[in-house]
Amino acid sequence: MMGDRVFSKLKYANGLSSSDYEVVENVIKKAHVETDKPPFFKKKYGLRKFPKIQYFFWSLAKVFPRASGFYNRLYRLGNNHDWKVLIKETRSLTDMRSMILGLDPNALLFLVRKPQATILSHIKGVKKKKMSPLPDKVKNRLRIEASNSDYFKTHLSHKKLDAELRDIEYYAINWALYHEKALALKTEFSSASIYFYDEIMENPRKEIEHIFSNLHLEICDEVETYIAQSSGQKSNYLKDAGDQYYSVYRDSSFNKDSWKDELTQKEIDLIDSYCSTMYEKLSELKAQS
């Protein structure tokens, strides 16, 4: 959406001019039906005070593409708001360093989940056909990256990467490589912070307060409500929106450690053999910050 020229500059860390930043800001402000999502709680300005109305117009534009322009005019961000931009990256750290250098963000946050939980989620996604299995091309790339990885050379040199590996091993290799890159970015950029999924689940108030402090944000009433709802402290019936607003809620029955029952001990140990040292390194780095 921001054009090949500007995206190429971001990708290869060539730096952005003031006009390039205008292009990026215009993309962020635009309420594009394919990237914009209705809010999961009420905002304080404009039509965003009414999330159900926004959801209606968003749905209309999804069904009738010609209505996208109308949706954009209604919900495009103006210049008179003190808005902050959160760029959420969830799939790969490919070229992430270049994008960080190009965008020069005020803060970087890395959310780390235990490898067994992450990998089980992926396996279940494949079984439900919501995610694709790893193609041979990706498996070969992971082998090559692992063979050149300092982490693998130092801690996992005994692993025979040229042998026939199970899919769960490739997922573990991918987890370790991903977090090796995150670890490098954390040490390179002083603005970066590491948070652990399990710690947030166990103590949401403390961790979310810390996150907001890092982002220089205040915790408003809506955030207070969201913390209570997402941690299961409030009934689902009291929520001000449902899944149709792209909320992510966990009720009191959610078990973050379900992987302990759903994976065999052999699978747990196999994942640990690739990932435990990296998880420890991330934990140590967080403890130092």
C-alpha positions in Angstrom: 0.0 0.0 0.0 2.9 2.4 0.6 4.4 1.8 -2.9 7.4 -0.2 -4.0 9.8 2.7 -3.7 9.1 3.5 0.0 8.8 -0.2 1.0 12.1 -1.0 -0.7 13.8 1.8 1.3 12.4 0.3 4.5 13.4 -3.2 3.5 17.0 -2.3 2.7 17.5 0.3 5.3 18.2 3.1 2.9 16.5 5.7 5.1 13.3 7.7 4.6 13.0 11.3 3.6 10.4 13.6 5.0 8.3 13.0 1.9 8.6 9.3 2.4 7.4 9.7 6.0 4.3 11.5 4.6 3.6 8.5 2.4 3.9 6.1 5.4 1.8 8.4 7.6 -0.9 8.5 4.9 -1.0 4.7 4.8 -1.4 4.6 8.6 -4.1 7.2 8.6 -6.1 5.5 5.8 -9.0 3.4 6.9 -8.5 0.6 4.3 -11.0 -2.2 4.6 -8.3 -4.9 4.2 -6.0 -3.6 7.0 -8.3 -1.6 9.3 -10.2 -3.4 11.9 -13.1 -2.1 14.1 -12.1 -1.3 17.7 -12.9 -3.7 20.5 -13.8 -0.9 22.8 -15.1 2.7 22.4 -12.6 5.4 21.3 -13.0 9.0 22.4 -13.3 10.8 19.2 -15.4 11.0 16.1 -17.5 8.0 14.9 -15.1 5.7 16.7 -17.2 6.4 19.8 -19.6 3.9 18.3 -17.8 0.6 17.5 -20.9 -1.2 16.3 -21.5 1.5 13.7 -17.9 1.2 12.5 -18.3 -2.6 12.3 -21.4 -2.1 10.1 -19.7 0.2 7.6 -16.6 -2.0 7.6 -18.7 -5.1 6.8 -20.5 -3.2 4.1 -17.2 -2.2 2.5 -16.0 -5.8 2.7 -19.1 -7.0 0.8 -19.2 -4.1 -1.6 -15.7 -2.9 -2.5 -17.0 0.3 -4.0 -18.0 1.4 -0.6 -14.3 1.4 0.6 -13.9 5.0 -0.4 -16.9 6.0 1.7 -15.5 3.9 4.7 -12.1 5.7 4.4 -13.7 9.1 4.4 -15.6 8.3 7.6 -12.8 6.7 9.5 -9.5 8.0 8.2 -7.4 9.5 11.0 -7.0 13.2 11.1 -4.1 15.3 12.1 -5.7 16.8 15.2 -5.4 13.6 17.3 -2.5 12.7 19.6 -2.3 9.2 18.2 0.5 6.7 18.5 1.2 3.9 16.0 1.7 0.3 17.0 3.2 -1.9 14.3 2.5 -5.5 15.1 4.8 -8.1 13.5 3.8 -11.7 14.1 5.2 -13.9 11.4 8.9 -13.5 10.7 11.8 -11.2 11.5 12.9 -11.2 7.9 14.2 -7.7 7.2 13.0 -6.5 10.6 16.2 -4.8 11.4 16.0 -2.8 8.2 12.5 -1.7 9.0 13.4 -0.7 12.5 16.2 1.4 11.2 13.9 3.0 8.6 11.0 3.7 10.9 13.1 4.6 14.0 10.4 3.7 16.5 10.3 5.0 20.0 10.0 1.5 21.5 10.3 -2.1 20.5 8.4 -4.9 22.4 9.1 -8.6 21.9 6.5 -11.0 23.3 7.9 -14.4 24.0 5.7 -17.5 24.5 7.1 -20.9 25.7 8.2 -22.9 22.6 5.9 -25.9 23.4 2.9 -23.7 23.6 3.8 -21.9 20.4 4.5 -25.1 18.5 1.4 -26.8 19.7 -0.7 -23.9 18.6 0.9 -24.2 15.1 0.3 -28.0 15.0 -3.4 -27.5 16.0 -3.7 -24.8 13.4 -2.4 -27.1 10.7 -4.8 -29.9 11.8 -7.7 -27.6 11.6 -6.5 -26.4 8.2 -6.3 -22.8 9.5 -2.5 -22.9 8.9 -0.4 -24.4 6.2 2.1 -27.2 6.9 5.7 -26.4 6.3 6.6 -26.9 2.6 9.9 -28.5 1.7 11.3 -25.2 0.5 10.9 -23.7 4.0 12.3 -26.8 5.6 15.4 -26.5 3.4 15.7 -22.8 4.3 15.5 -23.6 8.0 18.3 -26.2 7.6 20.6 -23.7 5.9 19.8 -20.9 8.4 20.4 -23.3 11.3 23.7 -24.5 9.9 24.9 -20.9 9.8 23.4 -19.8 13.1 25.8 -18.9 16.0 23.2 -20.3 18.4 23.2 -23.7 16.7 27.0 -23.7 16.3 27.6 -22.9 19.9 24.8 -24.8 21.7 23.5 -27.4 19.2 26.5 -28.5 17.2 25.6 -32.1 18.0 22.3 -31.8 16.1 22.4 -33.6 12.8 20.5 -31.1 10.6 21.1 -33.1 7.4 19.2 -36.1 8.9 15.5 -36.7 8.4 13.7 -34.5 10.9 10.2 -34.5 12.2 7.9 -31.5 11.5 7.9 -30.7 15.2 11.7 -30.4 15.0 11.4 -27.9 12.1 9.0 -25.9 14.2 11.5 -25.9 17.1 14.3 -24.8 14.8 12.1 -22.0 13.5 11.3 -20.9 17.0 15.0 -20.9 18.0 16.1 -19.0 14.9 13.3 -16.4 15.2 14.2 -15.6 18.8 17.9 -15.6 18.0 17.1 -12.7 15.7 15.0 -11.1 18.4 17.8 -11.5 20.9 20.2 -9.7 18.5 17.8 -6.8 18.0 17.3 -6.5 21.8 21.0 -6.1 22.3 21.3 -3.7 19.4 18.4 -1.4 20.1 18.3 0.1 23.6 14.6 0.9 23.2 13.7 -2.8 23.0 12.0 -4.7 25.8 11.2 -8.4 26.2 7.9 -9.6 27.8 6.8 -13.2 28.4 3.3 -14.4 27.6 3.2 -16.6 30.8 4.1 -13.7 33.0 1.4 -11.5 31.5 -1.1 -14.2 32.0 0.0 -14.7 35.7 0.1 -11.0 36.6 -1.6 -9.0 33.9 -1.9 -5.8 35.9 1.8 -5.6 36.8 3.0 -6.5 33.3 0.5 -4.3 31.4 1.4 -1.3 33.6 5.0 -1.9 32.7 4.3 -2.2 29.0 2.2 1.0 29.1 4.9 2.8 31.0 7.5 1.8 28.3 5.2 3.2 25.6 4.4 6.4 27.6 0.7 5.6 27.7 -1.8 6.1 30.4 -4.1 3.3 31.5 -7.7 4.5 30.9 -11.0 3.0 32.1 -11.3 0.9 28.9 -7.9 -0.7 29.4 -8.8 -1.4 33.1 -12.0 -3.2 31.8 -10.0 -5.0 29.1 -7.5 -6.3 31.7 -10.4 -7.7 33.8 -12.1 -9.2 30.9 -9.1 -10.8 29.2 -7.9 -12.3 32.5 -11.3 -13.9 33.2 -12.1 -11.6 36.2 -15.2 -10.4 34.5 -18.0 -12.4 32.9 -18.1 -12.6 29.1 -21.7 -11.2 29.3 -20.3 -7.9 30.6 -18.0 -7.3 27.7 -18.7 -4.3 25.4 -17.9 -6.2 22.2 -17.5 -9.8 21.0 -15.3 -11.7 18.6 -16.7 -9.8 15.6 -14.7 -6.8 16.8 -11.4 -8.8 16.6 -11.1 -8.9 20.4 -8.9 -11.6 22.0 -10.4 -12.7 25.3 -9.5 -15.5 27.7 -12.0 -16.7 30.2 -11.2 -18.3 33.6 -11.1 -21.8 32.1 -8.2 -20.9 29.7 -5.1 -23.0 30.5 -1.9 -21.5 29.3 -0.1 -24.8 30.2 -2.4 -27.1 28.2 0.6 -28.1 26.1 1.8 -30.2 29.1 -1.2 -32.5 28.6 -1.5 -32.3 24.9 2.1 -33.0 24.0 3.9 -36.2 24.9 6.9 -36.1 27.2 9.0 -37.1 24.3 7.8 -34.2 22.2 8.3 -31.8 25.1 11.8 -33.0 25.6 12.5 -32.8 21.8 11.4 -29.2 21.7 13.4 -28.4 24.8 16.5 -29.9 23.2 16.4 -27.1 20.5 14.8 -24.2 22.4 15.5 -24.3 26.2 18.9 -22.6 26.0 17.4 -19.8 23.9 14.5 -19.4 26.3 16.9 -19.1 29.2 19.0 -16.5 27.4 15.8 -14.4 26.8 14.8 -14.8 30.4 18.3 -13.7 31.6 18.2 -10.6 29.3 14.8 -9.6 30.6 16.0 -9.9 34.2 18.9 -7.6 33.5 16.7 -4.9 32.0 
